[in-house]
């Protein structure tokens, strides 16, 4: 009931907000056309008439737009909106009447015009598609919308036959903002009108930007143990929430729900907490996590006040339990109350601690990004020495994901002497090289965690010290004072430098100072100080590629500056994102790979959400049985139970309920044996038929039919077989006999399996008892393997719901056809699409577009694929790669761009056997279609489609590989079977060897109705044509395997009625001899030694 109320609340609340927003305004007004010339800036301009202020869309002022100098290595165009605005779309146009336009670009945004951040869409893509000529307007919508003061266009590609030209427009609306600035020692307290506030529903929303990785944003607590705390910890947002559990109030093991990463980047982040009873949604920017609160209550009871920006210590104003928030909070709402607006108007409900101001302070220092792992560097000259005794001091902060990279290097005063400070294997290593020798010291561990780290490198006399963050300094003792000759190199060194390290630093640096003199990075950017290469100023471009975690099935995300990878160890999956299952989907599949009876892990839904399930595969019979065991294997004796106090046994299986459901659903047949022995213990009340014992199915439904009978009928198997001990009753046990009897049998109705509980209620009378045992769940067969459809009209196809494949998808199916081409399946979106097709008789293609342009992967077969034989197609697309495989041909793979779009956005139906345009349809058979671990019922869908039919006639035609070792393929109504009678093998596909154990003096003799042709005494009077035919076309193949420890031994003799023979003999020395006497006179022998 709580979940239903929650859903109603969320639906009503969000619909109301959406309708209200839509009814007030449409945020799509042009923002650039009315701006003055002073709102435009650029990195450069080619001429005065191509200045930045001419870059208004559909205008022909000056040279018709903005163009930079051709020597500008990093061109950009910047727009100042004069105030913070909400931007919902951008549009671009080339320079009028020219061959200058931008084909791809990035967007950077900033509140101050100094600290910039790259805009990324919800799917992670940051690159926008621009123009293909100078006049057409190309608009890109921003999802999510962007709230900013400054916007910068950064061209990436332009017309290769011309140059770079740009006109722009932004669309959006004004944005209301109430801001409070917290300095790390202040907070706002919202005090309630009564002693405490108790709520069952809370909505708290705010935006913040932080200067530190730690700090409390919100806190409240009550005396009964309730509390709510929202804080930044290591750059992530953590929410602690407890309802009515006093045990957790003073516990050190408080559990937080964390979301987001790198939130200390001095950019705005949106936060929303929505709670109804115990159900909570925590949202940070575009990511939302749902969870259930700890504690027993349904309301949050907070005493006296809520604090924002810190947790005050009771009785000590200005002191705080945890680190305070250092940054700005905007539009802070608590259950509809605008907290900052109340504070600005000095309302009595708000108490201010410390210095809270209502404008957001500008950052004093900015960061620089080292982009390249091979070419980035920053060279800065040595500042004046700290003292007359010389020496030097270097300080800076850095953040990175890379485990290796050079931070600082410098040539020292002596020849072949230098200093290197680098990250090596996640640690900070200081090395002094001197005449081929080196001295090292280290500091820290896991410094590549993406957080800011402070570094100090100092010389004091003959000592060099390295300090990381607040750790104790690491030192090196020298025998002489170290002096720097020339410049310090940060992040790398020029290509011409000697001893150039192989890996430069990729990451961000800030607060650089040399000999206590702070470096002005703006002067560096303007060429007034130092030398640099491959740097990006005024921004830290670090990204957390592991938030959200794109590794599936519990894979661990690992990242570097430019990419991420997945550690799939222990997950049961493999591949770039742990999407591909390591285990076969069934016991049948294990037997086809040559397995024998034993314990296995199977993955019944393949790449789906269910994990591997432990089962026992019984392969001793013709059918392969999948056996799932439970915790009650031994017989259970029951006495003293009644309907008021029944015996209840719960069965826990080795696989979880969802895995069991999938195994049962995909099997042809499942069964479970129930053995129930009784003495004066009835199954049914003989007066009113009320069950006195029963079992429970997985859905919790009570079942009162017993082994061997049909569902819904309260009878036992003896009634069906008409052999009950007393024919007045439908079960043996209902005769209430003093002697032991039983009602046993097999439960085989799949929808009711497996048995989850058994309840015994009639063993409380004198001499009354029962003994029961429940066997494991046993299943065989795969009901999907021959689920097939035949297409015989090009315009026919099967329509399924839209493919759920935003981040990853895999496809597997078989086909056979005589047609030269045809589309297997297709799903379209507005721009995105995905398609698998036979594009020519020997080529299968997998094509898609996720927003970065069409991608095609093709597999070419050396033989035609339209040969009316079954061929398997397997394909997968994920955020890291796209691959395609046909049969056992080499797999073809393409890697996805590291910063490309991630989400495949589809909005149409999945079309199987054709295309959405009803052209290029597939003609032939498809079967066993599996997408993302879900089997598609082709036969059921085909029954209602004109031009298609269920099943595929002729399973055996052209499919010689179905039955091996000369086994004969025999058609069945829903598949095939193999006749192995003419083969020395057996089994479903004639692959299992038939063997015999022979003792001394024993042998096997086979007599053939017709002599072997190779042994026949052919007439030499046949024609030349006959002689040629018989000598070149007559052939017999004989194969055998043996194992023995005895020799000599006679292994095989083949003889004819005309005294011709072949004999295979194992000699005493272990070699093989073949003796034969054929048409030519004499006996011949050849010998083979192992």
Secondary structure, DSSP 8 states (H G I E B T S, - for coil): -HHHHHHHHHHHHHHHHHHHHHHH--S-EE-STT--GGGEEES--SSGGG-GGG-BTT---TTTSB---TT-SS--EEEEEEEEEEEEEEEEE--TTSSB-EEEEEEEEESSSSSBEE---TTS---EE--SSSS--EEEEEEEEEEEEEEEEEEEEE-TTSB--BEEEEEEEE----EEEEESS-EEEEEEEEEEEEESEEEEEEEEEESSS-EEEEEEE-TTS-EEEEEEETTEEEEEEESS-HHHHT-S----EEE-S-TTSSS-EEEEEEEETTEEEEEETTEEEEEE-BSS-SSEEEEEEEEESS-EETTEEEEESS-B-EEEEEEEEETTEEHHHHHHTT-TTEEEES--BSS----SS--EEE--TTT-EEEEE----SBTTB--EEEEEEE-S-S-EEEEEEEESSTTEEEEEEEETTEEEEEEEETTEEEEEEE-S-TTSSS-EEEEEEEETTEEEEEETTS--EEEE-SS---EEEEEEES---TT-TT--S-B--EEEEEEEETTEE--HHHHHTTSSSEEESEEESB-----TTSS----TT-EEEE-SS-EEEE-TTTTEETTTT-EESS-SSHHHHHHTT--SEEEEE-TTTTSS---EEEEEE-SSSS-EEEE-BS--S-EEE-S--SSS-EEEE--BSS-HHHHHHHHHHSSEEEEEEEEEEES--SB-TTT--BSEEEE-TTS-EE---TTS-TT----HHHHHT--SSTTSSSSGGG--SS-EE--EEE--GGG-S--EEEE----STT-EEEEEE--EEEE--TTTT-EEEE-STT--EEES----SS-EEEEEEEE-SSS-EEEEEEE-SS-EEEEEEEETTEEEEEEESSS--EEEEEE-SS-S-SSS-EEEEEEE-SSEEEEEETTS--EEEE--TTS-------S-EEESS-TTS-SB--EEEEEEEETTEE--HHHHHTT-TTEEES-S-SSTT-TTSS-TT-EEEEETTEEEEE-TTSSEETTTT-EE------TT-------SS--GGGS---TTS-HHHHHHHHHH-----------S--SEEEEEEE-TTS-EEEEEE-TTS-EEEEEE-SSSS-EEEEE--
